[in-house]
Amino acid sequence: VADPLAVVDRSLSAIVVDSNYNIFSIEEEQEPRLLRITGTDQWQNPVAYDNFNNNLYVLDPAANYIFKYQWTAGGYELGPTGYLDPREDIDVSRAIGFAIDGDIFVLFADSTVRRFSGGSEVDFTITGLEGDSPRYTLIFTDVDCDNLYLADPEKGRIVQIDKRGESAGSFVRQFKYAGSDDFF
């Protein structure tokens, strides 16, 4: 493994992506296994990797693309498809991260979050958060979670946002470290 870039959790095993865009399956009590992947020559500067249903998703703002790889027995042997609907002319060139729960939540450099379902944008606006503008740097959710979590290191907090039904986008609460050392 040359300089690991990401570790992605999936139900089959964890996978590691290295700086040469090799993909390794990591399973407990087994040697790492190199998986086949095609189409990495299309990647320009990927910034985030995630998994849903053992499919691999790669966010590449430089390519203005979210690559979707379907799982095969040997890895990701089929060429990637684009996740985003090309008819919608969606710009992800300023994206810095994403999280998947079936829908994809994309975090942008200006701290906005956009939600996509089946490749199309779904209305999603964060509301109820008072005070100065946040500076989110990381985003997390998964299929078993009713909320979206955003790290705001400038304010030393993690913000929790509801992602369900009519309350989607509503501020739930924030978590702040109460200790004396520089947690963030």
Secondary structure, 3 states (H helix, E strand, C coil): CCCEEEEECCCCCEEEEECCCCEEEECCCCCCEEEEECCHHHCCCCCEEEEECCEEEEEEHHHCEEEEECCECCEECCCCEECCCHHHCCCCCCEEEEEECCCEEEEECCCCEEEEECCEEECCCCECCCCCCCCCCEEECCCCCCEEEEEEHHHCEEEEEECCHHHCCEEEEEEECCCCCCCC
